[in-house]
Amino acid sequence: MSKAMIIFASLIVIGTMLIFYSILFLQTTTTASIEKYDRISLPYKTYISIPIYLNNNDKLLFNYTTMPKRINITVLLSDSSALYYISKAYNLTDHIGRNYTYEGMPGKYYLLLINNAGDNITVEYSLLIYKQRTTEKYHGLVSITGSFLVLIGILSIFYLKMKELTKKYPDHLYSAGIECWSTKLYKHRCNIIIPIIDSETLNIVDRVLRSLGYVMKRKLSETIIVYEKKTGLLERFRKKPVELLVTIEEPYLSMYYDVWPIVASGSKDLGWIIKEAETIRNALYSEQMDNKNKIKKQE
């Protein structure tokens, strides 16, 4: 992983931490109260509307006294100041002296006090509205800074990755008896020339691949075997998960690499792929030389 990648990944981590810090520690919730008191005359079969502004979860506490005493009035919370044009209303008569929690859309509403007592009355009322307010001291600044760092980090990593994938690396690499080339950004192929192909060839290849971290995934035939190499999340910066198909196509041992696209680096991956091919070639050639020496000694 390049230094630039590490720096931009650090920006993402720092930005994310700032966002969470602003949410968890820079927001405080306080409760504010709005009070209304008044004394009004309410003739028989009339009503009065009291405008109020409500948000969801606001709490209302309404009390009243009448003259003459102990006369009940109807109290409605409505969306209209006119009694005959109400489209939605809540009856608060049973909530007199008790908290009522408003649950609905924020906006302007009206308390309607309706006199059905059969006589003219005077009403003294008190209204308390408890509102929860979120105080965001520095929250916006810290949150915006964190979001900016995350955005810069993501865009920079994306830019570097695309630059890496589209950079014109050599799409062919050669070594003694080996040719490797890219067919796609994440697909590559290597041919290893093998002078002698016998029953032990794939066994030697299997031992080398296992030492490189591969495991056999499936065996399609006696000469076609699929391997895979899995890596943990932290290892993917230096090792890449890959699926590898090995087959004998005389006079070659052919290897088809399929790198996980998310971590693929285009033909740049040929650098480590040809090293694996060289390890296999050395093992095969060494084994074949040992066999030749044994035959000579026997003669």
Backbone as CSV, one residue per row, in Angstrom:
resi,resn,N_x,N_y,N_z,CA_x,CA_y,CA_z,C_x,C_y,C_z
1,MET,0.854,-1.191,0.000,0.000,0.000,0.000,0.890,1.241,0.000
2,SER,0.666,2.141,-0.934,1.504,3.325,-1.068,1.271,4.291,0.096
3,LYS,2.253,5.202,0.282,2.121,6.206,1.346,0.914,7.101,1.107
4,ALA,0.669,7.430,-0.165,-0.484,8.286,-0.479,-1.784,7.609,-0.076
5,MET,-1.889,6.311,-0.363,-3.093,5.561,0.015,-3.278,5.581,1.527
6,ILE,-2.176,5.391,2.267,-2.249,5.389,3.735,-2.713,6.748,4.251
7,ILE,-2.184,7.821,3.652,-2.570,9.177,4.080,-4.054,9.420,3.847
8,PHE,-4.537,9.067,2.651,-5.940,9.325,2.334,-6.871,8.403,3.124
9,ALA,-6.428,7.174,3.394,-7.226,6.292,4.247,-7.305,6.857,5.663
10,SER,-6.204,7.469,6.123,-6.204,8.110,7.447,-7.177,9.283,7.488
11,LEU,-7.272,10.033,6.380,-8.236,11.140,6.319,-9.657,10.628,6.500
12,ILE,-9.964,9.492,5.867,-11.306,8.921,5.999,-11.583,8.539,7.448
13,VAL,-10.593,7.905,8.097,-10.764,7.494,9.498,-10.947,8.715,10.396
14,ILE,-10.095,9.731,10.219,-10.189,10.945,11.050,-11.519,11.648,10.821
15,GLY,-11.929,11.777,9.554,-13.204,12.428,9.241,-14.380,11.698,9.850
16,THR,-14.355,10.367,9.772,-15.439,9.573,10.364,-15.492,9.764,11.870
17,MET,-14.323,9.802,12.515,-14.276,10.018,13.967,-14.830,11.394,14.335
18,LEU,-14.514,12.414,13.530,-15.044,13.756,13.805,-16.562,13.786,13.689
19,ILE,-17.097,13.096,12.691,-18.553,13.066,12.511,-19.220,12.421,13.715
20,PHE,-18.696,11.262,14.143,-19.285,10.583,15.299,-19.114,11.410,16.572
21,TYR,-17.968,12.079,16.710,-17.740,12.913,17.892,-18.745,14.058,17.943
22,SER,-18.998,14.669,16.790,-19.947,15.789,16.762,-21.356,15.330,17.103
23,ILE,-21.694,14.109,16.676,-23.038,13.591,16.954,-23.187,13.205,18.421
24,LEU,-22.151,12.541,18.963,-22.267,11.983,20.310,-21.999,13.000,21.416
25,PHE,-21.124,13.983,21.167,-20.672,14.837,22.264,-20.964,16.324,22.079
26,LEU,-21.226,16.770,20.873,-21.423,18.204,20.654,-22.882,18.593,20.528
27,GLN,-23.772,17.628,20.638,-25.202,17.926,20.602,-25.776,17.746,22.003
28,THR,-26.409,18.771,22.516,-27.062,18.682,23.817,-28.530,19.053,23.664
29,THR,-29.361,18.332,24.371,-30.805,18.558,24.295,-31.271,19.287,25.550
30,THR,-31.936,20.407,25.363,-32.481,21.175,26.477,-33.983,21.335,26.294
31,THR,-34.654,21.596,27.404,-36.103,21.787,27.372,-36.422,23.245,27.669
32,ALA,-37.164,23.864,26.775,-37.593,25.256,26.952,-39.105,25.281,27.123
33,SER,-39.589,26.243,27.863,-41.034,26.334,28.101,-41.570,27.667,27.590
34,ILE,-42.772,27.607,27.065,-43.489,28.802,26.608,-44.757,28.922,27.451
35,GLU,-44.963,30.077,28.040,-46.092,30.262,28.950,-47.074,31.291,28.387
36,LYS,-48.346,30.994,28.578,-49.401,31.939,28.189,-50.443,31.992,29.301
37,TYR,-50.808,33.216,29.694,-51.851,33.425,30.702,-52.810,34.475,30.160
38,ASP,-54.072,34.298,30.492,-55.034,35.318,30.050,-56.345,35.136,30.809
39,ARG,-57.146,36.209,30.763,-58.495,36.197,31.359,-59.429,36.735,30.281
40,ILE,-60.411,35.933,29.939,-61.287,36.303,28.826,-62.743,36.112,29.223
41,SER,-63.608,36.875,28.553,-65.056,36.682,28.694,-65.522,35.803,27.546
42,LEU,-66.356,34.818,27.895,-66.801,33.861,26.886,-68.320,33.746,26.948
43,PRO,-69.029,34.490,26.103,-70.499,34.404,26.102,-70.978,32.991,25.755
44,TYR,-72.220,32.741,26.050,-72.835,31.430,25.804,-72.784,31.108,24.306
45,LYS,-72.423,29.837,23.994,-72.345,29.305,22.634,-71.349,30.063,21.752
46,THR,-70.296,30.530,22.377,-69.213,31.138,21.600,-67.903,30.420,21.942
47,TYR,-66.883,30.759,21.227,-65.570,30.135,21.475,-64.487,31.159,21.155
48,ILE,-63.305,30.842,21.623,-62.143,31.678,21.327,-61.002,30.759,20.895
49,SER,-60.168,31.229,19.975,-59.029,30.424,19.504,-57.721,31.050,19.981
50,ILE,-56.819,30.199,20.452,-55.507,30.629,20.933,-54.453,30.036,20.000
51,PRO,-53.752,30.862,19.218,-52.753,30.318,18.284,-51.495,29.840,19.011
52,ILE,-51.000,28.681,18.625,-49.757,28.135,19.185,-48.977,27.447,18.062
53,TYR,-47.690,27.344,18.258,-46.822,26.644,17.295,-46.285,25.381,17.959
54,LEU,-46.472,24.259,17.297,-46.104,22.977,17.886,-45.161,22.202,16.972
55,ASN,-44.243,21.498,17.612,-43.392,20.520,16.937,-43.713,19.138,17.484
56,ASN,-43.290,18.131,16.782,-43.525,16.770,17.241,-42.886,16.558,18.613
57,ASN,-43.613,15.897,19.503,-43.187,15.575,20.874,-43.198,16.774,21.820
58,ASP,-43.764,17.905,21.406,-43.993,18.996,22.357,-45.048,18.571,23.377
59,LYS,-44.893,19.075,24.601,-45.841,18.735,25.664,-46.633,19.982,26.054
60,LEU,-47.953,19.793,26.193,-48.849,20.888,26.569,-49.428,20.604,27.945
61,LEU,-49.484,21.654,28.771,-50.154,21.573,30.066,-51.131,22.743,30.142
62,PHE,-52.438,22.418,30.155,-53.474,23.453,30.111,-54.333,23.364,31.365
63,ASN,-54.547,24.530,31.989,-55.423,24.630,33.159,-56.328,25.842,33.000
64,TYR,-57.492,25.768,33.631,-58.378,26.942,33.584,-59.290,26.937,34.808
65,THR,-59.783,28.127,35.122,-60.844,28.293,36.126,-61.907,29.187,35.512
66,THR,-63.132,29.018,36.000,-64.243,29.805,35.437,-64.961,30.572,36.536
67,MET,-65.599,31.617,36.115,-66.518,32.372,36.979,-67.845,32.485,36.225
68,PRO,-68.943,31.947,36.732,-69.067,31.163,37.964,-68.163,29.924,37.942
69,LYS,-67.858,29.412,39.124,-66.926,28.301,39.259,-67.562,26.986,38.830
70,ARG,-66.654,26.008,38.562,-67.018,24.623,38.261,-67.902,24.491,37.027
71,ILE,-67.677,25.343,36.090,-68.374,25.209,34.810,-67.375,24.634,33.808
72,ASN,-67.785,23.544,33.168,-66.893,22.871,32.226,-66.996,23.494,30.832
73,ILE,-65.854,23.610,30.194,-65.827,24.055,28.807,-65.128,22.978,27.973
74,THR,-65.353,23.016,26.686,-64.709,22.068,25.770,-63.427,22.688,25.228
75,VAL,-62.348,21.900,25.252,-61.043,22.369,24.773,-60.604,21.478,23.614
76,LEU,-60.388,22.087,22.460,-59.948,21.350,21.268,-58.610,21.893,20.778
77,LEU,-57.768,20.993,20.303,-56.551,21.375,19.584,-56.818,21.116,18.107
78,SER,-56.853,22.177,17.311,-57.280,22.029,15.915,-56.297,22.705,14.966
79,ASP,-56.501,22.403,13.681,-55.661,23.013,12.652,-56.297,24.265,12.060
80,SER,-57.416,24.689,12.622,-58.105,25.877,12.114,-58.603,26.715,13.281
81,SER,-58.599,28.031,13.072,-59.111,28.923,14.110,-60.630,29.039,14.063
82,ALA,-61.227,28.563,12.983,-62.686,28.617,12.827,-63.277,27.252,13.152
83,LEU,-64.232,27.225,14.056,-64.795,25.967,14.537,-65.402,25.134,13.419
84,TYR,-66.007,25.792,12.446,-66.737,25.055,11.416,-65.872,24.729,10.198
85,TYR,-64.583,25.035,10.290,-63.676,24.714,9.182,-62.528,23.812,9.635
86,ILE,-62.791,23.059,10.682,-61.762,22.167,11.225,-61.694,20.895,10.376
87,SER,-60.495,20.542,9.948,-60.319,19.267,9.244,-59.722,18.204,10.158
88,LYS,-59.023,18.641,11.216,-58.426,17.696,12.147,-58.365,18.342,13.514
89,ALA,-58.787,17.607,14.545,-58.806,18.180,15.897,-58.572,17.087,16.927
90,TYR,-58.018,17.492,18.076,-57.799,16.594,19.204,-58.557,17.162,20.398
91,ASN,-59.335,16.334,21.043,-60.103,16.765,22.210,-59.209,16.686,23.442
92,LEU,-58.919,17.847,24.028,-58.052,17.902,25.203,-58.831,18.065,26.497
93,THR,-60.141,17.942,26.428,-60.968,18.163,27.621,-60.581,17.221,28.744
94,ASP,-60.235,15.978,28.388,-59.863,14.993,29.410,-58.412,15.125,29.854
95,HIS,-57.670,16.053,29.256,-56.267,16.237,29.624,-56.045,17.534,30.400
96,ILE,-57.111,18.147,30.892,-56.963,19.382,31.661,-56.152,19.090,32.924
97,GLY,-55.088,19.861,33.128,-54.242,19.665,34.305,-53.240,18.542,34.160
98,ARG,-53.200,17.907,32.991,-52.244,16.818,32.755,-51.487,17.085,31.450
99,ASN,-50.275,16.581,31.409,-49.468,16.777,30.200,-50.077,16.037,29.012
100,TYR,-50.098,16.720,27.900,-50.524,16.103,26.644,-49.358,16.208,25.663
101,THR,-48.920,15.080,25.122,-47.801,15.060,24.170,-48.336,15.109,22.750
102,TYR,-47.922,16.136,22.046,-48.373,16.274,20.660,-47.488,15.427,19.751
103,GLU,-48.128,14.606,18.928,-47.407,13.772,17.965,-47.991,14.025,16.584
104,GLY,-47.289,14.767,15.806,-47.779,15.089,14.471,-46.839,16.028,13.753
105,MET,-47.304,16.560,12.654,-46.494,17.469,11.850,-46.326,18.811,12.563
106,PRO,-45.143,19.403,12.469,-44.962,20.731,13.069,-45.734,21.794,12.297
107,GLY,-46.127,22.825,13.003,-46.846,23.906,12.335,-47.648,24.742,13.311
108,LYS,-48.511,25.591,12.761,-49.347,26.475,13.567,-50.679,25.788,13.851
109,TYR,-51.063,25.761,15.127,-52.321,25.146,15.540,-53.067,26.122,16.460
110,TYR,-54.269,25.692,16.865,-55.126,26.569,17.675,-55.761,25.759,18.795
111,LEU,-55.774,26.374,19.990,-56.577,25.843,21.091,-57.925,26.550,21.062
112,LEU,-58.990,25.773,20.900,-60.341,26.340,20.883,-60.994,26.101,22.233
113,LEU,-61.410,27.192,22.894,-62.151,27.104,24.155,-63.617,27.381,23.837
114,ILE,-64.459,26.368,24.037,-65.864,26.443,23.612,-66.764,26.459,24.844
115,ASN,-67.665,27.456,24.908,-68.593,27.589,26.034,-69.915,26.912,25.681
116,ASN,-70.156,25.771,26.323,-71.449,25.087,26.187,-72.188,25.050,27.519
117,ALA,-71.844,25.994,28.402,-72.362,25.933,29.775,-73.782,26.446,29.926
118,GLY,-74.296,27.125,28.937,-75.650,27.666,29.037,-75.705,29.034,29.669
119,ASP,-74.537,29.675,29.859,-74.500,31.001,30.478,-73.196,31.685,30.067
120,ASN,-73.185,32.994,30.233,-71.944,33.714,29.971,-70.965,33.449,31.104
121,ILE,-69.702,33.252,30.756,-68.707,32.939,31.790,-67.436,33.739,31.527
122,THR,-66.618,33.798,32.569,-65.272,34.365,32.452,-64.272,33.235,32.690
123,VAL,-63.277,33.147,31.835,-62.301,32.050,31.911,-60.907,32.632,32.140
124,GLU,-60.252,32.102,33.160,-58.829,32.369,33.351,-58.070,31.084,33.003
125,TYR,-57.144,31.177,32.093,-56.432,29.954,31.685,-54.917,30.171,31.761
126,SER,-54.230,29.057,31.892,-52.756,29.063,31.833,-52.332,27.931,30.897
127,LEU,-51.385,28.237,30.060,-50.907,27.260,29.078,-49.381,27.219,29.124
128,LEU,-48.851,26.020,29.318,-47.403,25.793,29.281,-47.095,24.826,28.138
129,ILE,-46.142,25.187,27.310,-45.696,24.308,26.224,-44.214,24.018,26.447
130,TYR,-43.885,22.740,26.615,-42.498,22.325,26.821,-41.923,21.841,25.487
131,LYS,-40.848,22.485,25.071,-40.219,22.140,23.793,-38.790,21.662,24.028
132,GLN,-38.451,20.562,23.363,-37.074,20.083,23.413,-36.276,20.731,22.288
133,ARG,-35.162,21.312,22.660,-34.308,21.956,21.674,-32.917,21.331,21.707
134,THR,-32.376,21.097,20.543,-31.038,20.525,20.426,-30.031,21.646,20.204
135,THR,-29.121,21.782,21.151,-28.070,22.791,21.034,-26.873,22.164,20.338
136,GLU,-26.393,22.793,19.302,-25.333,22.215,18.479,-24.107,23.129,18.470
137,LYS,-23.478,23.268,19.624,-22.291,24.109,19.710,-21.144,23.453,18.948
138,TYR,-20.668,24.107,17.932,-19.592,23.622,17.064,-19.952,22.346,16.303
139,HIS,-21.175,21.852,16.497,-21.546,20.592,15.835,-21.446,20.718,14.321
140,GLY,-22.015,21.797,13.793,-22.017,21.966,12.341,-20.613,22.061,11.778
141,LEU,-19.751,22.839,12.422,-18.384,23.032,11.939,-17.606,21.721,11.962
142,VAL,-17.691,20.996,13.078,-16.945,19.741,13.204,-17.491,18.694,12.241
143,SER,-18.821,18.622,12.139,-19.436,17.641,11.245,-19.081,17.916,9.788
144,ILE,-19.130,19.192,9.401,-18.782,19.549,8.014,-17.308,19.250,7.738
145,THR,-16.444,19.563,8.709,-15.016,19.270,8.537,-14.788,17.774,8.369
146,GLY,-15.456,16.976,9.221,-15.319,15.525,9.107,-15.820,15.004,7.779
147,SER,-16.977,15.509,7.346,-17.529,15.079,6.058,-16.599,15.459,4.911
148,PHE,-15.997,16.646,5.012,-15.072,17.102,3.969,-13.848,16.188,3.900
149,LEU,-13.311,15.809,5.060,-12.145,14.924,5.081,-12.480,13.557,4.506
150,VAL,-13.660,13.031,4.874,-14.079,11.729,4.334,-14.226,11.801,2.820
151,LEU,-14.862,12.870,2.345,-15.063,13.020,0.900,-13.726,13.127,0.166
152,ILE,-12.812,13.951,0.698,-11.495,14.094,0.074,-10.765,12.752,0.049
153,GLY,-10.836,12.018,1.171,-10.159,10.727,1.242,-10.698,9.730,0.238
154,ILE,-12.039,9.640,0.151,-12.657,8.683,-0.773,-12.334,9.037,-2.221
155,LEU,-12.485,10.321,-2.570,-12.213,10.731,-3.953,-10.740,10.534,-4.309
156,SER,-9.852,10.804,-3.365,-8.422,10.651,-3.644,-8.047,9.190,-3.832
157,ILE,-8.588,8.317,-2.968,-8.305,6.886,-3.120,-8.869,6.369,-4.436
158,PHE,-10.074,6.825,-4.774,-10.672,6.415,-6.046,-9.803,6.885,-7.217
159,TYR,-9.310,8.128,-7.126,-8.467,8.668,-8.197,-7.169,7.868,-8.319
160,LEU,-6.528,7.581,-7.179,-5.273,6.832,-7.222,-5.484,5.420,-7.745
161,LYS,-6.613,4.814,-7.336,-6.896,3.451,-7.795,-7.131,3.426,-9.299
162,MET,-7.918,4.379,-9.800,-8.169,4.422,-11.239,-6.881,4.741,-11.999
163,LYS,-6.052,5.608,-11.430,-4.773,5.925,-12.071,-3.893,4.687,-12.123
164,GLU,-3.945,3.890,-11.038,-3.155,2.667,-10.987,-3.647,1.654,-12.011
165,LEU,-4.977,1.537,-12.121,-5.541,0.547,-13.033,-5.332,0.921,-14.494
166,THR,-5.330,2.201,-14.785,-5.238,2.627,-16.182,-3.816,2.989,-16.600
167,LYS,-2.871,2.937,-15.680,-1.493,3.276,-16.027,-0.925,2.242,-16.989
168,LYS,-0.126,2.683,-17.940,0.405,1.795,-18.971,1.643,1.058,-18.453
169,TYR,1.414,-0.013,-17.690,2.520,-0.874,-17.311,2.797,-1.830,-18.476
170,PRO,3.986,-2.433,-18.529,4.203,-3.467,-19.557,3.193,-4.593,-19.378
171,ASP,2.459,-4.937,-20.448,1.466,-5.996,-20.306,2.046,-7.360,-20.650
172,HIS,3.346,-7.419,-20.912,4.059,-8.679,-21.092,5.333,-8.649,-20.250
173,LEU,5.582,-9.702,-19.519,6.830,-9.858,-18.782,7.427,-11.212,-19.135
174,TYR,8.759,-11.242,-19.201,9.440,-12.468,-19.598,10.506,-12.816,-18.570
175,SER,10.686,-14.099,-18.396,11.794,-14.630,-17.623,12.241,-15.893,-18.349
176,ALA,13.309,-16.509,-17.892,13.812,-17.694,-18.591,12.750,-18.787,-18.607
177,GLY,12.261,-19.105,-19.794,11.260,-20.157,-19.940,9.862,-19.739,-19.536
178,ILE,9.643,-18.429,-19.298,8.336,-17.956,-18.810,7.889,-16.750,-19.625
179,GLU,6.617,-16.725,-19.944,5.988,-15.534,-20.517,4.680,-15.290,-19.765
180,CYS,4.505,-14.067,-19.249,3.272,-13.690,-18.547,2.695,-12.439,-19.201
181,TRP,1.385,-12.384,-19.314,0.748,-11.206,-19.897,-0.661,-11.033,-19.324
182,SER,-1.183,-9.827,-19.495,-2.520,-9.500,-18.989,-3.526,-9.600,-20.121
183,THR,-4.693,-10.153,-19.808,-5.792,-10.196,-20.778,-6.891,-9.205,-20.410
184,LYS,-7.019,-8.908,-19.104,-7.934,-7.883,-18.614,-7.282,-7.230,-17.407
185,LEU,-7.970,-6.256,-16.820,-7.413,-5.590,-15.642,-7.166,-6.560,-14.497
186,TYR,-7.956,-7.612,-14.415,-7.822,-8.548,-13.300,-7.554,-9.982,-13.761
187,LYS,-7.350,-10.192,-15.055,-7.085,-11.532,-15.586,-5.705,-11.562,-16.240
188,HIS,-4.932,-12.594,-15.905,-3.563,-12.706,-16.402,-3.260,-14.172,-16.716
189,ARG,-2.230,-14.351,-17.527,-1.872,-15.716,-17.927,-0.355,-15.845,-17.963
190,CYS,0.130,-17.014,-17.551,1.552,-17.327,-17.627,1.738,-18.685,-18.294
191,ASN,2.726,-18.766,-19.179,3.137,-20.033,-19.776,4.558,-20.346,-19.336
192,ILE,4.747,-21.533,-18.776,6.075,-21.994,-18.375,6.459,-23.155,-19.285
193,ILE,7.578,-23.012,-19.974,8.040,-24.100,-20.842,8.625,-25.208,-19.974
194,ILE,8.124,-26.427,-20.165,8.583,-27.574,-19.389,9.144,-28.612,-20.360
195,PRO,10.430,-28.885,-20.284,11.019,-29.855,-21.218,10.410,-31.247,-21.096
196,ILE,10.161,-31.647,-19.857,9.620,-32.990,-19.636,8.352,-32.866,-18.806
197,ILE,7.251,-33.357,-19.336,5.984,-33.363,-18.606,5.642,-34.801,-18.274
198,ASP,5.520,-35.081,-16.992,5.192,-36.443,-16.569,4.162,-36.392,-15.454
199,SER,3.933,-37.539,-14.828,2.898,-37.639,-13.798,3.234,-36.832,-12.556
200,GLU,4.503,-36.491,-12.359,4.911,-35.754,-11.168,4.827,-34.240,-11.349
201,THR,4.614,-33.805,-12.585,4.642,-32.364,-12.854,3.624,-31.610,-12.008
202,LEU,2.367,-32.048,-12.059,1.320,-31.345,-11.306,1.472,-31.529,-9.804
203,ASN,2.083,-32.629,-9.375,2.324,-32.816,-7.943,3.333,-31.792,-7.431
204,ILE,4.368,-31.534,-8.244,5.364,-30.526,-7.861,4.715,-29.145,-7.819
205,VAL,3.906,-28.844,-8.857,3.198,-27.561,-8.898,2.297,-27.413,-7.677
206,ASP,1.623,-28.484,-7.299,0.718,-28.446,-6.146,1.483,-28.104,-4.870
207,ARG,2.651,-28.715,-4.681,3.434,-28.444,-3.471,3.891,-26.983,-3.426
208,VAL,4.326,-26.470,-4.572,4.790,-25.081,-4.612,3.643,-24.113,-4.333
209,LEU,2.488,-24.352,-4.960,1.347,-23.452,-4.765,0.870,-23.464,-3.317
210,ARG,0.880,-24.623,-2.693,0.473,-24.692,-1.282,1.444,-23.903,-0.404
211,SER,2.731,-23.948,-0.754,3.709,-23.173,0.017,3.521,-21.670,-0.184
212,LEU,2.873,-21.282,-1.304,2.594,-19.868,-1.579,1.246,-19.414,-1.021
213,GLY,0.542,-20.306,-0.344,-0.723,-19.924,0.288,-1.965,-20.326,-0.473
214,TYR,-1.812,-21.097,-1.543,-2.971,-21.541,-2.319,-3.530,-22.836,-1.742
215,VAL,-4.808,-23.046,-1.956,-5.453,-24.319,-1.629,-6.223,-24.781,-2.860
216,MET,-6.322,-26.109,-3.000,-7.042,-26.643,-4.148,-8.535,-26.414,-3.965
217,LYS,-9.166,-25.826,-4.961,-10.598,-25.544,-4.912,-11.402,-26.662,-5.571
218,ARG,-10.980,-27.073,-6.750,-11.637,-28.193,-7.438,-10.703,-28.729,-8.515
219,LYS,-10.916,-29.989,-8.849,-10.127,-30.653,-9.883,-11.053,-30.962,-11.041
220,LEU,-10.856,-30.248,-12.153,-11.747,-30.407,-13.300,-11.399,-31.647,-14.109
221,SER,-10.130,-31.999,-14.137,-9.677,-33.215,-14.824,-8.294,-33.546,-14.287
222,GLU,-7.647,-34.547,-14.876,-6.316,-34.927,-14.417,-5.283,-33.849,-14.715
223,THR,-5.567,-33.011,-15.697,-4.592,-31.983,-16.093,-5.101,-30.557,-15.903
224,ILE,-6.299,-30.394,-15.325,-6.853,-29.054,-15.094,-7.291,-28.952,-13.638
225,ILE,-6.620,-28.102,-12.874,-6.902,-27.962,-11.443,-7.089,-26.480,-11.118
226,VAL,-8.069,-26.191,-10.280,-8.350,-24.814,-9.874,-7.917,-24.621,-8.419
227,TYR,-7.113,-23.585,-8.182,-6.674,-23.228,-6.837,-7.228,-21.845,-6.484
228,GLU,-7.212,-21.540,-5.206,-7.575,-20.191,-4.784,-6.736,-19.791,-3.584
229,LYS,-6.537,-18.487,-3.456,-5.804,-17.942,-2.316,-6.669,-16.870,-1.679
230,LYS,-7.078,-17.116,-0.443,-7.894,-16.147,0.284,-7.001,-15.365,1.238
231,THR,-7.379,-14.113,1.490,-6.630,-13.276,2.426,-7.601,-12.535,3.324
232,GLY,-7.130,-12.202,4.515,-7.942,-11.402,5.421,-7.989,-9.951,4.972
233,LEU,-8.876,-9.180,5.600,-9.040,-7.778,5.212,-7.748,-6.989,5.362
234,LEU,-7.018,-7.226,6.449,-5.793,-6.466,6.688,-4.662,-6.907,5.769
235,GLU,-4.730,-8.148,5.268,-3.661,-8.655,4.417,-3.801,-8.220,2.966
236,ARG,-4.963,-7.703,2.603,-5.213,-7.435,1.189,-4.416,-6.262,0.642
237,PHE,-3.747,-5.504,1.528,-2.898,-4.424,1.041,-1.563,-4.967,0.517
238,ARG,-1.160,-6.161,0.962,0.106,-6.726,0.493,-0.076,-8.075,-0.188
239,LYS,-1.190,-8.756,0.075,-1.501,-10.009,-0.609,-2.888,-9.888,-1.213
240,LYS,-3.066,-10.493,-2.374,-4.338,-10.326,-3.068,-5.053,-11.666,-3.209
241,PRO,-6.356,-11.679,-2.879,-7.124,-12.904,-3.111,-7.212,-13.174,-4.606
242,VAL,-7.015,-14.422,-4.994,-6.929,-14.755,-6.415,-7.396,-16.188,-6.635
243,GLU,-7.981,-16.430,-7.789,-8.309,-17.785,-8.224,-7.363,-18.139,-9.360
244,LEU,-6.818,-19.337,-9.327,-5.786,-19.744,-10.283,-6.158,-21.083,-10.897
245,LEU,-6.212,-21.109,-12.216,-6.454,-22.357,-12.943,-5.136,-22.813,-13.551
246,VAL,-4.735,-24.043,-13.228,-3.479,-24.611,-13.722,-3.806,-25.751,-14.675
247,THR,-3.194,-25.730,-15.842,-3.443,-26.788,-16.824,-2.178,-27.047,-17.628
248,ILE,-2.075,-28.245,-18.158,-0.934,-28.604,-19.004,-1.350,-28.486,-20.460
249,GLU,-0.667,-27.616,-21.175,-0.887,-27.441,-22.606,0.487,-27.561,-23.268
250,GLU,0.887,-28.798,-23.531,2.258,-29.073,-23.979,2.695,-28.138,-25.106
251,PRO,3.918,-27.613,-25.020,4.970,-27.902,-24.023,4.937,-26.957,-22.827
252,TYR,3.760,-26.418,-22.542,3.655,-25.414,-21.475,2.877,-25.949,-20.272
253,LEU,3.242,-25.412,-19.149,2.354,-25.429,-17.990,1.694,-24.056,-17.983
254,SER,0.387,-23.999,-18.217,-0.323,-22.719,-18.330,-1.048,-22.411,-17.031
255,MET,-0.941,-21.154,-16.603,-1.587,-20.704,-15.369,-2.427,-19.470,-15.679
256,TYR,-3.708,-19.543,-15.310,-4.661,-18.458,-15.572,-5.038,-17.820,-14.236
257,TYR,-4.611,-16.576,-14.035,-4.862,-15.863,-12.785,-6.118,-15.003,-12.917
258,ASP,-6.958,-15.064,-11.896,-8.170,-14.231,-11.833,-8.146,-13.508,-10.481
259,VAL,-7.617,-12.276,-10.471,-7.468,-11.507,-9.228,-8.809,-10.886,-8.850
260,TRP,-9.074,-10.802,-7.545,-10.314,-10.171,-7.084,-10.346,-8.737,-7.608
261,PRO,-11.364,-8.365,-8.419,-11.358,-7.066,-9.121,-11.185,-5.850,-8.216
262,ILE,-11.729,-5.895,-6.988,-11.677,-4.715,-6.120,-10.239,-4.343,-5.762
263,VAL,-9.362,-5.347,-5.644,-7.973,-5.068,-5.255,-7.015,-5.251,-6.425
264,ALA,-7.541,-5.491,-7.626,-6.678,-5.702,-8.787,-5.948,-4.413,-9.159
265,SER,-4.728,-4.561,-9.679,-3.926,-3.409,-10.102,-3.543,-3.505,-11.572
266,GLY,-4.380,-4.131,-12.361,-4.102,-4.230,-13.786,-2.842,-5.022,-14.059
267,SER,-2.119,-4.647,-15.109,-0.914,-5.387,-15.485,0.221,-5.193,-14.481
268,LYS,0.039,-4.276,-13.522,1.039,-4.133,-12.461,1.132,-5.413,-11.629
269,ASP,0.028,-6.170,-11.573,0.033,-7.434,-10.832,0.963,-8.464,-11.454
270,LEU,1.377,-8.255,-12.698,2.298,-9.204,-13.326,3.612,-9.297,-12.566
271,GLY,3.958,-8.258,-11.787,5.199,-8.266,-11.023,5.259,-9.421,-10.045
272,TRP,4.188,-9.604,-9.245,4.204,-10.712,-8.286,3.782,-12.029,-8.933
273,ILE,3.022,-11.952,-10.015,2.601,-13.184,-10.694,3.804,-13.887,-11.321
274,ILE,4.698,-13.126,-11.979,5.853,-13.769,-12.611,6.818,-14.327,-11.560
275,LYS,6.843,-13.726,-10.363,7.679,-14.280,-9.290,7.159,-15.641,-8.850
276,GLU,5.819,-15.776,-8.773,5.254,-17.082,-8.444,5.566,-18.088,-9.541
277,ALA,5.473,-17.640,-10.799,5.789,-18.538,-11.919,7.254,-18.967,-11.873
278,GLU,8.145,-18.050,-11.485,9.567,-18.400,-11.385,9.798,-19.418,-10.273
279,THR,9.073,-19.290,-9.176,9.201,-20.262,-8.090,8.783,-21.648,-8.562
280,ILE,7.680,-21.711,-9.310,7.217,-22.999,-9.847,8.223,-23.544,-10.855
281,ARG,8.710,-22.672,-11.732,9.702,-23.111,-12.728,10.945,-23.670,-12.054
282,ASN,11.457,-22.968,-11.046,12.670,-23.424,-10.368,12.457,-24.784,-9.718
283,ALA,11.272,-24.956,-9.111,10.986,-26.238,-8.470,10.899,-27.360,-9.499
284,LEU,10.248,-27.082,-10.622,10.119,-28.106,-11.672,11.481,-28.452,-12.270
285,TYR,12.270,-27.425,-12.590,13.566,-27.677,-13.206,14.494,-28.392,-12.234
286,SER,14.430,-27.996,-10.962,15.277,-28.632,-9.954,14.927,-30.107,-9.808
287,GLU,13.636,-30.410,-9.790,13.192,-31.798,-9.671,13.646,-32.613,-10.878
288,GLN,13.516,-32.017,-12.048,13.901,-32.743,-13.257,15.412,-32.957,-13.316
289,MET,16.194,-31.972,-12.848,17.645,-32.149,-12.806,18.032,-33.235,-11.814
290,ASP,17.351,-33.280,-10.679,17.624,-34.334,-9.700,17.331,-35.700,-10.289
291,ASN,16.234,-35.810,-11.023,15.881,-37.095,-11.639,16.930,-37.515,-12.665
292,LYS,17.434,-36.536,-13.454,18.463,-36.853,-14.442,19.734,-37.340,-13.762
293,ASN,20.096,-36.678,-12.660,21.306,-37.078,-11.937,21.170,-38.478,-11.362
294,LYS,19.973,-38.802,-10.870,19.745,-40.149,-10.334,19.899,-41.196,-11.428
295,ILE,19.369,-40.882,-12.617,19.457,-41.830,-13.735,20.913,-42.037,-14.148
296,LYS,21.698,-40.937,-14.184,23.101,-41.048,-14.558,23.875,-41.903,-13.561
297,LYS,23.576,-41.716,-12.267,24.263,-42.498,-11.242,23.937,-43.978,-11.371
298,GLN,22.681,-44.268,-11.717,22.268,-45.662,-11.875,22.963,-46.311,-13.071
299,GLU,23.251,-45.502,-14.111,23.936,-46.039,-15.280,25.405,-46.315,-14.954
